[in-house]
Amino acid sequence: MTPRQPDASMTRTRLTLFDTTLRDGQQSQGVDFSVDDKIRIAEGLDALGIDYVEGGWPGANPTDSAFFAAAPRLRHATLTAFGMTKRSGRSASNDEVLAGVVNAGTPAVCLVGKTHDFHVGTALGIPLEENVENIATSIRFLKARGREALFDAEHFFDGYKANPAYALECLHAALKAGARWVVLCDTNGGTLPAEVGRIVGEVIAAGIPGERLGIHTHDDTGNAVANTLAAIDAGARQIQGTLNGLGERCGNANLVTLIPTLLLKEPYASRFETGIPRDRLPDLARLSRLLDDILNRVPNRAAPYVGTSAFTHKAGLHASAILKDPSTYEHVPPEAVGNARVIPMSNQAGLSNLRERLAKAGIEVAPGDPRLGEILAEVKAREDRGFAYDGASASFELLARAILDRLPKFFEVERYRVTVERRLGPKGATVTVSEAVVVARFGPERVMSVSESHDPLTHADQGPVNALSRALAKDLGPYQSYIADMKLVDFRVRITSGGTEAVTRVLIESADGRGRRWSTVGVSANIVDASFQALHDAIVWKLLSDGAPVPGEPAHAATLLP
């Protein structure tokens, strides 16, 4: 299935994309970008084709100030500094906050100002007309210094509903003073799509041109993307948002969802164009994952377009239809956004799922091969014991190869031991120490690895599973170079049955320097043993995928996986 291509004869309206991940997104709980992080994200946004990259608020914190001092050279995007309109009781030239924003040296500056009469009286404590004058004076100050000026109309939708005449007066003041864009902000995130569409239409009817009007929404009702689309439908032409919907409280409008919607979905694909070429759209998933890697968090599997579950088809009926025509259960081709189709194995699987999954792993099996039924039966039997292969595709591939007698034997773990000791440490404090020993064979070679688990900074114990993981990866003999770029990015534990015979399921997600991610599973009554199974599978899959040689066999014996 191919998305409809816009008619080349149609004149499409330009939409401007404004990213505020580095400023508004940085206000997310638990987010603390370094200068290097900000530079990497800014460069990624620029390469994608974003029009404006808002880098932060110079002077508000040392990191933002350092970022602007070392500002990256952007080829496409306009680097933008953020600040607020001047304070009452002083001139624009004597306002140190405004001066700090201007001194950042960016070609564009976005200033936030109050447009809700309640906030002007309560938060600022000044007359309404004085706030309007502060807005106009601040914008004129920027224009006089050669900056492109943008005005973020804070709390605009609440302000418009309370006092439309005053909210509009603030917009007109900014526009008359020379603002290139005035941006309507749903700061509290409580406005709904129908309201956004109606109000944006009324704002344009009141004399604010749509080609100078932006929209900035928050996701407190789960409607940030829908609100943004409603604003576009009503005539707004600048879109503000963040990567992965990062932002304060519930987040901002998610550009990773909005961008493919605008490029691939009608009527937007035919009516509008952006600065992002269609051939760069597949880079979107990689940029989304880059942000999650920087934040050291697991990507949202259910994220539209780019999540690992976005094109995953678990039910046998769905998988059978997908094999005939992907459009039966996919609204766009996964590769259009840099994603991939997944047909997982589970106890709901049929032969359609199985053959598709094996083919994707590079395993060709004749349709009538009885071992297909054996694989399916084994998967279902194991899932009955607590395994979960729909979330552990790498372990499934290894299981299938073993049954088909196509699994190379790279190494054998002869034995392992994990100990946990609790003892008195310095100054009488109780400390816990975990240690692991792994003995492995590589053909005639035998290697013993020993590791303990502690945080290199705090020296606190990180647990027996961490110790086992370190020992297993510490010395893998001839395969050490193959796993050097491998890291564990997620570790999940679930108890699948209760009582004294409880069974533990461990799911591990790993990643490597090539940007690949793969998941493995282990099940046991012992959490350490379940973890060992998943860790072992993760390493074997990595060696298999990289074409590592098998002891005593020709170097080409191990198959290189896609």
Solvent accessible surface area in square Angstrom, and as a share of the most:
residue,aa,sasa,rsa
1,M,90,0.40
2,T,106,0.62
3,P,19,0.12
4,R,152,0.56
5,Q,104,0.46
6,P,29,0.18
7,D,67,0.35
8,A,107,0.83
9,S,98,0.63
10,M,85,0.38
11,T,136,0.79
12,R,84,0.31
13,T,60,0.35
14,R,95,0.35
15,L,0,0.00
16,T,17,0.10
17,L,0,0.00
18,F,0,0.00
19,D,0,0.00
20,T,0,0.00
21,T,0,0.00
22,L,0,0.00
23,R,28,0.10
24,D,6,0.03
25,G,0,0.00
26,Q,34,0.15
27,Q,83,0.37
28,S,14,0.09
29,Q,185,0.82
30,G,82,0.78
31,V,21,0.12
32,D,128,0.67
33,F,5,0.02
34,S,51,0.33
35,V,37,0.21
36,D,98,0.51
37,D,29,0.15
38,K,0,0.00
39,I,36,0.18
40,R,117,0.43
41,I,1,0.00
42,A,0,0.00
43,E,84,0.38
44,G,19,0.18
45,L,0,0.00
46,D,12,0.06
47,A,69,0.53
48,L,4,0.02
49,G,0,0.00
50,I,1,0.00
51,D,17,0.09
52,Y,18,0.07
53,V,0,0.00
54,E,0,0.00
55,G,0,0.00
56,G,0,0.00
57,W,62,0.22
58,P,9,0.06
59,G,64,0.62
60,A,61,0.48
61,N,53,0.27
62,P,116,0.73
63,T,38,0.22
64,D,3,0.01
65,S,45,0.29
66,A,43,0.33
67,F,0,0.00
68,F,14,0.06
69,A,93,0.72
70,A,55,0.43
71,A,42,0.33
72,P,18,0.11
73,R,232,0.85
74,L,33,0.16
75,R,238,0.87
76,H,79,0.35
77,A,9,0.07
78,T,35,0.21
79,L,15,0.08
80,T,0,0.00
81,A,0,0.00
82,F,8,0.03
83,G,0,0.00
84,M,61,0.27
85,T,16,0.09
86,K,23,0.10
87,R,83,0.30
88,S,40,0.26
89,G,86,0.83
90,R,96,0.35
91,S,51,0.33
92,A,7,0.05
93,S,72,0.46
94,N,110,0.56
95,D,1,0.00
96,E,105,0.47
97,V,38,0.22
98,L,1,0.00
99,A,31,0.24
100,G,24,0.23
101,V,0,0.00
102,V,12,0.07
103,N,119,0.61
104,A,22,0.17
105,G,53,0.51
106,T,4,0.03
107,P,78,0.49
108,A,0,0.00
109,V,0,0.00
110,C,0,0.00
111,L,0,0.00
112,V,28,0.16
113,G,4,0.04
114,K,36,0.15
115,T,1,0.00
116,H,22,0.10
117,D,36,0.19
118,F,120,0.50
119,H,36,0.16
120,V,0,0.00
121,G,44,0.43
122,T,94,0.54
123,A,65,0.51
124,L,81,0.40
125,G,57,0.55
126,I,31,0.16
127,P,72,0.45
128,L,63,0.31
129,E,121,0.54
130,E,59,0.26
131,N,2,0.01
132,V,18,0.10
133,E,90,0.40
134,N,9,0.05
135,I,0,0.00
136,A,10,0.08
137,T,31,0.18
138,S,0,0.00
139,I,0,0.00
140,R,117,0.43
141,F,23,0.09
142,L,0,0.00
143,K,95,0.40
144,A,82,0.63
145,R,106,0.39
146,G,67,0.64
147,R,49,0.18
148,E,53,0.24
149,A,0,0.00
150,L,0,0.00
151,F,0,0.00
152,D,3,0.02
153,A,0,0.00
154,E,37,0.16
155,H,16,0.07
156,F,0,0.00
157,F,1,0.00
158,D,39,0.20
159,G,0,0.00
160,Y,21,0.08
161,K,90,0.38
162,A,65,0.51
163,N,43,0.22
164,P,62,0.39
165,A,75,0.58
166,Y,11,0.04
167,A,0,0.00
168,L,28,0.14
169,E,85,0.38
170,C,0,0.00
171,L,0,0.00
172,H,69,0.31
173,A,16,0.12
174,A,0,0.00
175,L,23,0.11
176,K,187,0.79
177,A,14,0.11
178,G,21,0.21
179,A,0,0.00
180,R,93,0.34
181,W,7,0.03
182,V,0,0.00
183,V,0,0.00
184,L,1,0.00
185,C,7,0.04
186,D,1,0.01
187,T,28,0.16
188,N,76,0.39
189,G,0,0.00
190,G,45,0.43
191,T,0,0.00
192,L,87,0.43
193,P,40,0.25
194,A,86,0.67
195,E,50,0.22
196,V,0,0.00
197,G,19,0.18
198,R,121,0.44
199,I,0,0.00
200,V,0,0.00
201,G,30,0.29
202,E,66,0.30
203,V,0,0.00
204,I,51,0.26
205,A,90,0.70
206,A,42,0.33
207,G,46,0.44
208,I,0,0.00
209,P,43,0.27
210,G,10,0.09
211,E,109,0.49
212,R,74,0.27
213,L,0,0.00
214,G,0,0.00
215,I,1,0.00
216,H,6,0.03
217,T,1,0.01
218,H,11,0.05
219,D,43,0.22
220,D,47,0.24
221,T,62,0.36
222,G,58,0.56
223,N,36,0.18
224,A,1,0.01
225,V,37,0.21
226,A,42,0.32
227,N,1,0.00
228,T,0,0.00
229,L,31,0.16
230,A,17,0.13
231,A,0,0.00
232,I,0,0.00
233,D,75,0.39
234,A,31,0.24
235,G,12,0.11
236,A,1,0.00
237,R,35,0.13
238,Q,0,0.00
239,I,0,0.00
240,Q,2,0.01
241,G,1,0.01
242,T,0,0.00
243,L,1,0.01
244,N,34,0.17
245,G,15,0.15
246,L,8,0.04
247,G,5,0.05
248,E,68,0.31
249,R,130,0.47
250,C,82,0.49
251,G,3,0.02
252,N,4,0.02
253,A,0,0.00
254,N,30,0.15
255,L,0,0.00
256,V,2,0.01
257,T,18,0.10
258,L,0,0.00
259,I,1,0.00
260,P,0,0.00
261,T,17,0.10
262,L,3,0.02
263,L,16,0.08
264,L,9,0.04
265,K,58,0.25
266,E,65,0.29
267,P,68,0.43
268,Y,22,0.08
269,A,1,0.01
270,S,8,0.05
271,R,92,0.34
272,F,5,0.02
273,E,69,0.31
274,T,21,0.12
275,G,15,0.14
276,I,7,0.04
277,P,54,0.34
278,R,83,0.30
279,D,119,0.61
280,R,91,0.33
281,L,1,0.01
282,P,51,0.32
283,D,49,0.25
284,L,0,0.00
285,A,1,0.01
286,R,156,0.57
287,L,13,0.06
288,S,6,0.04
289,R,66,0.24
290,L,42,0.21
291,L,1,0.00
292,D,5,0.03
293,D,65,0.33
294,I,29,0.15
295,L,36,0.18
296,N,141,0.72
297,R,101,0.37
298,V,58,0.33
299,P,24,0.15
300,N,97,0.50
301,R,77,0.28
302,A,77,0.60
303,A,15,0.12
304,P,69,0.44
305,Y,13,0.05
306,V,9,0.05
307,G,4,0.03
308,T,53,0.31
309,S,53,0.34
310,A,40,0.31
311,F,2,0.01
312,T,45,0.26
313,H,12,0.05
314,K,72,0.30
315,A,31,0.24
316,G,19,0.18
317,L,139,0.69
318,H,65,0.29
319,A,0,0.00
320,S,33,0.21
321,A,23,0.18
322,I,5,0.02
323,L,72,0.36
324,K,167,0.71
325,D,63,0.33
326,P,39,0.25
327,S,47,0.30
328,T,71,0.41
329,Y,92,0.35
330,E,7,0.03
331,H,97,0.43
332,V,3,0.01
333,P,15,0.10
334,P,2,0.01
335,E,111,0.50
336,A,20,0.16
337,V,0,0.00
338,G,26,0.25
339,N,18,0.09
340,A,62,0.48
341,R,49,0.18
342,V,47,0.27
343,I,0,0.00
344,P,2,0.01
345,M,1,0.01
346,S,1,0.01
347,N,86,0.44
348,Q,107,0.47
349,A,4,0.03
350,G,25,0.24
351,L,82,0.41
352,S,26,0.17
353,N,0,0.00
354,L,0,0.00
355,R,104,0.38
356,E,30,0.13
357,R,19,0.07
358,L,3,0.01
359,A,53,0.41
360,K,78,0.33
361,A,3,0.02
362,G,47,0.45
363,I,4,0.02
364,E,132,0.59
365,V,25,0.15
366,A,64,0.50
367,P,107,0.67
368,G,70,0.67
369,D,25,0.13
370,P,115,0.72
371,R,80,0.29
372,L,4,0.02
373,G,39,0.38
374,E,92,0.41
375,I,0,0.00
376,L,25,0.12
377,A,62,0.48
378,E,53,0.24
379,V,0,0.00
380,K,78,0.33
381,A,46,0.35
382,R,61,0.22
383,E,24,0.11
384,D,129,0.67
385,R,133,0.48
386,G,6,0.06
387,F,21,0.09
388,A,15,0.12
389,Y,3,0.01
390,D,53,0.27
391,G,24,0.23
392,A,0,0.00
393,S,31,0.20
394,A,1,0.00
395,S,4,0.03
396,F,1,0.00
397,E,10,0.05
398,L,9,0.05
399,L,20,0.10
400,A,0,0.00
401,R,9,0.03
402,A,54,0.42
403,I,36,0.19
404,L,3,0.02
405,D,130,0.67
406,R,94,0.34
407,L,62,0.31
408,P,23,0.14
409,K,135,0.57
410,F,4,0.02
411,F,14,0.06
412,E,83,0.37
413,V,29,0.17
414,E,70,0.32
415,R,101,0.37
416,Y,63,0.24
417,R,126,0.46
418,V,35,0.20
419,T,60,0.35
420,V,85,0.49
421,E,83,0.37
422,R,185,0.67
423,R,118,0.43
424,L,135,0.67
425,G,20,0.19
426,P,111,0.70
427,K,211,0.89
428,G,51,0.49
429,A,55,0.43
430,T,72,0.42
431,V,54,0.31
432,T,53,0.31
433,V,26,0.15
434,S,0,0.00
435,E,78,0.35
436,A,0,0.00
437,V,15,0.09
438,V,4,0.03
439,V,0,0.00
440,A,5,0.04
441,R,94,0.34
442,F,6,0.02
443,G,42,0.40
444,P,134,0.84
445,E,80,0.36
446,R,120,0.44
447,V,20,0.11
448,M,102,0.46
449,S,6,0.04
450,V,75,0.43
451,S,14,0.09
452,E,77,0.35
453,S,2,0.02
454,H,55,0.24
455,D,35,0.18
456,P,96,0.60
457,L,158,0.79
458,T,96,0.56
459,H,131,0.59
460,A,53,0.41
461,D,44,0.23
462,Q,81,0.36
463,G,16,0.16
464,P,40,0.25
465,V,23,0.13
466,N,47,0.24
467,A,0,0.00
468,L,0,0.00
469,S,28,0.18
470,R,83,0.30
471,A,1,0.01
472,L,3,0.02
473,A,41,0.32
474,K,119,0.50
475,D,60,0.31
476,L,2,0.01
477,G,21,0.20
478,P,75,0.47
479,Y,3,0.01
480,Q,63,0.28
481,S,89,0.58
482,Y,62,0.24
483,I,10,0.05
484,A,82,0.64
485,D,63,0.32
486,M,42,0.19
487,K,113,0.48
488,L,74,0.37
489,V,41,0.24
490,D,22,0.11
491,F,71,0.29
492,R,88,0.32
493,V,64,0.37
494,R,157,0.57
495,I,96,0.49
496,T,48,0.28
497,S,50,0.33
498,G,62,0.60
499,G,69,0.66
500,T,147,0.86
501,E,143,0.64
502,A,29,0.22
503,V,39,0.23
504,T,8,0.04
505,R,39,0.14
506,V,0,0.00
507,L,23,0.11
508,I,0,0.00
509,E,10,0.04
510,S,2,0.01
511,A,6,0.05
512,D,10,0.05
513,G,64,0.61
514,R,140,0.51
515,G,62,0.60
516,R,35,0.13
517,R,62,0.22
518,W,9,0.03
519,S,14,0.09
520,T,1,0.00
521,V,3,0.02
522,G,0,0.00
523,V,17,0.09
524,S,22,0.14
525,A,83,0.64
526,N,82,0.42
527,I,73,0.37
528,V,23,0.13
529,D,47,0.24
530,A,0,0.00
531,S,0,0.00
532,F,27,0.11
533,Q,53,0.24
534,A,0,0.00
535,L,12,0.06
536,H,47,0.21
537,D,32,0.17
538,A,1,0.01
539,I,7,0.04
540,V,11,0.07
541,W,22,0.08
542,K,2,0.01
543,L,0,0.00
544,L,1,0.00
545,S,0,0.00
546,D,34,0.18
547,G,21,0.20
548,A,0,0.00
549,P,51,0.32
550,V,7,0.04
551,P,47,0.30
552,G,90,0.87
553,E,89,0.40
554,P,81,0.51
555,A,76,0.59
556,H,152,0.68
557,A,38,0.30
558,A,6,0.05
559,T,63,0.37
560,L,114,0.57
561,L,6,0.03
562,P,118,0.75
